[in-house]
Amino acid sequence: MNSSILNLGRKLAAEGPHKLEKSPRRVRLLFGQEYIADTQEAHYVWEHPYYPQYWLPVSTLHNAKLTNETSHPEGFTTATLSTPTSHISNILSLPSGPLAHLIRIPFNSPGLTWFEEDQAITVHPKDPYKRVDILPASRHIEIALEGTVLASSRNVLHLFETGLPTRRYLPMTSVADWKLLRESATRSRCPYKGEARYFDVLLPGGKEVRDVVWWYEHPTSESVAIAGRMC
């Protein structure tokens, strides 16, 4: 059993969730070639202040069952979710309190795809109280690193994401000198924007700064305006 799941179980049993509310969305789980859950009773559970996870009613499971259930003295239960051909480890539940009758299935389990209505979702569920706004701006923006200008433009998109600093996305044609940039193998994923690709910066004096520039080749539909632009 993953130690982080054990620590989470202890925390939730002792303190309860940061916040909890029912989701109005239909949630389905596709595991391998079978749907193992289909419910309109999923709950957003903020296990910490930053974003929610989905917890589902135990009764919504089908084509799958809980096995290897272990009750822990701190007041939580861990288990395995088993199908005829495979399984998901690190299932968490609490027998009492606000999370009673709900289970936590690790979001990024191999072979598992989550759907909200008919849309596949990745990374983690989107926080219903956060939003992304992308606004065009004609203010002149110049990006420099240790005195070296990397890009300059008046054709800028300002991306406002709740709780985060404003990000400014410039056209690739605004790059001052492409010899300063080297494509990185780093990738990261965001449920609001998609998969980011990165560039390292090679400063004239030979200093290398890793992964300081990023861009989205195929962003999500809500952030499609930043496709091909660099931040």
N, C-alpha and C positions, 0 to 999 in steps of 0.2 A: 504494500500500500504506500502510495506517495506520501512523503512526510508533509508536504504542503497541504494536502487534503486533511491529514490528521490535525495539523495546526488550525486549519480553517474550521474544522468540526469543533475543536475546543473553544475557539473564539466565538462562534455562533451560539454554541450551547451556553456559554457564560454571559454573553453580551447581547445576543440577538442580532439581526441584520441592521445595517445603517438605515435602510429604508426598504419598504416592500409595497408593491401594488400590483393588481391584476392587469394583465395586458389585454387590450381589445382585439388583438390580432390572432388569426388562426396560425398555429405553429405546428409544423410537421418535421419529423426526423426520418431521413432516409439513411439506412445503414446497410451497406452492400447493395443488394437489389430489393430490399424490403423496407416498407415504412414501418417503423417500430413505435411511433407515437403520432397522434393527430388530435389536437385539442384546441379549444377556444377558452381554456381555463389556465393558460400559462401565466406565471407570475414573474414580473421583474423583481429581482432581489439585488439590492446594492449591498454587496458583502463588504465594500469599502466605499468611500465617497465619490469615486471617480467615474464609474460606469456600471451598469447592471449585468447580471447573468440571468438566464432563464432557469427557473425551477418549474417542474411539471408535476401534475398530480400523478401519483402512483397508478391510479385507475386508468390513465390514458394509455398505458403500455399495451401493445399487442404484438404478436409474433416475437415476443421477448419476455423474459422473466428475471427476477432478482435471485441470484444465487450467492453462496459464500457470505451470507449476511453475518456481520460481526458487530455486536453491541459493545460500545466502549464505556468505561465507568464515568467518563466526563459528561455523558448524556447525548451521544450521537451514535449513528450506525453507518458503517461502510459496507459496500457490497460490490458484486460484479453483475453487470447486465448481460445475460446470455441469450443468444439465438441458437437455432439448430446448427449453424455453421461458424459462428464467431462469438466474440464477447467484447465488452467495454469494461475496463477496470475503473476504480476510484469513484464509484457512485457514493453519494453522500446523502443522508437524510437525518432528520431530528424527530424523535417520537412525540415531542410535545412542544408547545409554544407556537409562535406565528407561522413556523415552517412545517408544522405537523402535516402529514399526508402528502408532502411534496418531496421530490427527489431532484438532486443536482447531477446532471450528466455532463462530464467535461466537454466543453464546447468544441475543442479542436481535436477530439479523438480521431485516430486514423480511420478512414472509411466512412465517417459520419458527415452528413450534409444537413444543415438546418434551413428550413424555409419559413419565412413570414409571408402568409398568404401564398402566392405562387413565385415569390422572389427568393432565390438562395441568398443567404447572408454569410459573411465571413468575419473572422477575427473575434468579434463578440457582438451581442445585440447593441443596436444604437440606443443611446440614452434619449428617451422621449422629450427631455427637457433641454437638449442641446441642439443647435442648428448650425448650418454652414451657409453664409451669404458670400457671394462673389460679385464684387462691384467694379466696373471699369473706372479708371481714374487717369486724368491727364497730368497730374503732378509729376514733375521730373524726379525720377528715382535713380540714384547712382549707388552701385554696390562696390565696396572696396574692402580689401583684406590686407591689413598691415601696410597701408599706403598704396597698394596696387589695385587699380580699378579693374574689376572683373566684368561689369556690365553697366549700361546706362540706357534709360528709355523714358519716354513720356507715354508709352502705350503699355500700361501696367494694370493688372488685375489684383485687387486687394481682396484677400480671403479672410473673412471674419468667422472664427470658430469659437463657440461659447467656451469661455474659461481659458483660452489660449492666446498667445500674442498674435497680432495681425501678421499674416504672411503676404508677401508681395511677389507675384509671378510675372516674369518678364519674358518677352519673345526670345527664342534662341538666337535670332539675328541681332540681339542687343549685346551679345558677348563681345567684349573688347578684343580678346586674343584667345583663340581656341587652343593655342599651345600651352596656355595656363591650366587647361582642364584635362584630366585623364579619367576615362570611364572606370568606375568601381564595380566590383562584383556584388556589393551590398544591395540587398533588397529589404524593404519593410512594407507592412500592410496596414491599412487603416480602413475601418468599416465605412467611413464617410467619404473617402477619396480614392481608395484602391491601392494598387501596388506601386510604390515609389522606387525609382532607380536613381543612382547617385554618381557624382563626379568627385574626385579628389582635386585639390588645387595645388599646383606646383609653382611656388613663388619664385621670382627671378633670382633670389639668393640661394636657391636650392632647397629651401624648406618645403616640406610636404604637409598639407593639412587634409586629413582624410574625411571623406563623405560630408563635405560642407555645402555642397550644391545638390539639389534633388529635383526630379521632375516625374510626371506621370504620363506614360505613353497612352494608356487606356484607363482613364479614371472612371469612377462610378458615374451613373447618369446624372446625379445631383451635382457633381463637380466637373462635368464634361468641359466646361469653359476653360479649365486650366490645362487641357490636353496639349502636350508639346511645349508647354512653357516651363521656365526654370525659376526656382526659388533659391 
